[in-house]
Amino acid sequence: MKLFSDLLASSRSKAGNSVGPRIQQRRGIEIKSFREIEIMRKASQIVATVLSEINELVKPGMSTADLDVYAEKRIREMGATPSFKGYQGFPASICASINNEVVHGIPSTKKIIRSGDLLKVDTGAYFDGYHGDSCITICVGEVSDKAKKLSDVAQSALMEGIAQIKPKNSLLDIAGAIEDKIKSNGFSVVEDYTGHGVGRNLHEEPSVFNFRTNDLPNVTLRAGMTLAIEPIVNIGSKACKTLKDGWTVITRDGSLSAQWEHTILVTTDGCEILTSRDFLN
């Protein structure tokens, strides 16, 4: 995911604002070829497989480090390398964020998973030069009704956003569907982070926002685009803060947070969920 404030600074820099740090020029939006799409399908299926297995594996008493070791082992067994490990210094193969941890939780032997936890597991696989990226929220054991609803709404918001993906629709069509689903259920959309393009780089253009905004380009979708759609939903306030480890983001009010993510291909008549776990059933 991308940090919204960084994206906004980049957008303003491109528009001619000379204030702030110099922003390196990006490659722009890439339309993937048939060969590239086939590779991304494989990378994404590796991610889907690992997340499906973790969903079955996780149980109270395990540490998030246990899950990280398992994920890295499985990604490498399937011929890929972990996209996250070493990315901008991140030390692990998964992000494991529990309860009020929003994103980028660092796996640790000291972080023990308990019944009732809302666990977000985000991971990526780099295969033959291309990335797949996905996140699931796992309700560990007996969770509260509110926590279950939060996860369900976040997942439904993802799917409603995906339903808007087709050529000639725009990013605002996706964002509006996601925002409406979340807010109609009384939850808040985290605005500090957005989805993104994905392909040769883990993070590519465009920025895929989850709320209506005029501060980022409203890109028109075209066949061959590959996008990571990832709504992040809080029970309470949308406000977040980063801990002293420089990575782990938590809700400022201590409320629960949920996240779901898929890597999506825009097709000629709609879209394909590249990280779908349906092929495993």
N, C-alpha and C positions, 0 to 999 in steps of 0.2 A: 504494500500500500504506500501511497505518497502522502507526505505531510502537506496539508492544504496551505499553510502559511508560506512554505517554500515555493509552492506552485504559484501562488499569488504574486510573490516577489519576482519570480521568473517571468510571469505574464506581463507585469508592469515594466520589467526591464526591457522586454522585447518591444513594448509599446513606446519606449523612448524615455522612461524614467531613469535618470542618471544616479538616483540616490540608492545606496545599498551596495552589496557585493556584486562583483561581476559574475554573470551567469554564463556558463559554457553553453554554446549552441548545441541543440539536440538534433537528432537525425530526422525528426518529423515522423508522421504516421506512416507505417510500413504496411503495404498490402502483400500478404503472403502468397507465394506460388503453391501449386499443387504439391510439389515435393516438400516444401516447408510445412505445409499443413499436415502431411502424412507424418512427418517427424514430430510435430507438436502433438498429434494424437497419441503417439507412443509415449512421449514425455508426460502427457496429462494422464494417461492410463496408469502409469507408474505411480503418480501422485494419488490417484483415486484408489488404487490397490492398497497403498500404505495407509491411507486414512481409514479405509474400510477395516483393515486389520487392526489398527489401533483402537477403533471404536469397539471392536469385539474383545480386545485384549485388556483394556483399561479396567481397573477395579480398585476399590478402596485399599489403601496401604501401600500402593505403588508410589514411586516418586516420579516427578516429571522427567528426571534424568533417565529413568528406566525407559520411558517412551522415546526419548531422544536417541538412545543407543539402538533401540529396536528399529526406529525409522531410518537411521543412517545405514544400518546393516542391510535392510531390505531394499533401499534405494540403490545401493551399490551392487547387491545381488542381481538386480534387474538391469544392470549395465549402465546406470546413470550415476551422477554425483549430486549431492545435496545442493540445491540452489542457494540456500540461506547461509550455510556454514562459511564463514569468512567474508560474507557480503557486508561491505562497509564496517568490517570488524565484528559482526555478530558471531558469537562463539558456538552456535549449535545448529543442528539440522532442522529443528522444528521451533516454532514459537509456541509455548505452552502457557496460557493465561487463565488464571482461576478466579472466578467470582467477580470481584470489582476490578480485576486486572483487565484492561481493555484490549491491548495488543502488545506484542513484542516481549512477552514474558520469557525470561531466560530459564531453560530447564536446570534443575538443581536436585541433588540428592537430599537436600534439606526441605524441598517443597513436596510434601506428602499429600496425595490425593485422598479425599475423604468422601464418604457417602453424603449426598446433598450438594456436592460441588457442581458448579457450572464450569466445565473445562473447555476452553477453545484451543484447538490444535490446528496450526497453520503450517504448511510445508510446501516445498517446491522441489522439482527434479530437473536437472540439466542433462538432456540426452541428445547426443549427436549435434550439439550446437544450439539447441533450443530449450526453452523452459516451459514447464507446466506449473500451475500455482492454484492451491485450493485450501479452504479452511472449513472445519466443521465445529459445531458446538455439541459437546457430549454432556448429557444429564447423568451424573454418576449416582447410581443407587436411587434412593428415594429423595427427589428434589421437591421443593415447594411448588405449589400450583402457579405462583407468580413467576418463578424461574422457568418452569416448563413453558408457560405462555410466552415469555420473553424470547426463548429460543425458537419457538414455533413461529412467532411473528417475524423474527429476523430471517428465518428460512423462507417464509411466505413472501416477504418483501423482496428477497433475492429473486425468487421465481417470477414475481410480478414484474420486476425490472427486466428480467430476461425475456419475458413475453413481449416486451416492446422492441426487441432487437430485430431489425430487418432493414434492408437498404432503404434509404431516403428518410427513415426516422432519425432522430437526433439524440444526443446525450441527455438533453432535457426531458425527452420522453421517458427515458430510463429513470432519471432522477425523480421525476414527478410521481411515477408509479411507486417507487420505493418510499419516498417521503410520505405519500398519502397513506400507504398501508401502515407505516410505523406510527404516524401521528394519530390516525383514527383509532388506534388501540391504546392511546394514552402514553406512549413511550417517546423517547427523544432520539433524534438522529445525531450521531457523532459527526461533526463537521470538520474536525481537525485532520482527518485522514480520508483519502479517496482511493478508488480503484484506479486502474491504469491499463495501458496497452502492455502486452507481453509477447515475447518471441525470442529473438537472439539475445535480447537483454531482459532481465527480470522485470525491470520497470522501463516502459517505453511510453511514447505519446499514443493516445491522448490521456488526459486525466479524466477519470470516470467518476463524477461526483454523485452523491446519494441524496442531494437536496437541491431545490431550485436556487440557482445563483446566476448572476450576470458577470461575476468576477473571473470566470474561466471560459475559454472558447466553447461554444455550443456546436460541436462537430457533427456533421451529417454522416451517418453510417454508410459504409460501402462494403460490398462483398470482398472477403479476404482479410478484413480487419480481425485481429485477435485481441480480446479484451478480458481483463480480470475484473469481474463485478463483485463487490464485497461490502454490503451494508453492515454497519456496526451500530448496535442499538443499546441504549441504556434505559433502565427502569426509571431513573431519576433525571438529573440534569445532564445535558450534553457535555458539560465542562470536564476536561481531563487535565492531568499533569503527569510529567515524566519523573520517575524516581532517580535517585542519585547514581544508579548503575548506568544511566544514560540510555536505557532501552525500554524498560518496563513502564508502560503507561497505565494509569489507574483513573477511576472516576474520582473527581474532587469530593463528591458527597458520599463516597463509599458504597454507592448502589451497584447492583449487578449489571453486567454487560454481556452481550452475546454477539457473535459474528458468524456469518456463513459466506462462502466465496466459491465461485466457479470460474474456470477459464473458458471463454466462449469464442466461437468462430462465427462471424457474420457470413451467411450464405446468400445465394442469389434470391432466395424466397423466404428467408427467416434467419434462423441461427442453429448452431449445433453446440451442445454442452460437451466440451472436450474432456472435462474432468468428471463427467457423470459416472456414478458407481453402478448404474443399471447393468452394465455389461458383465458385472461380477455375479449377478443373480441367476 
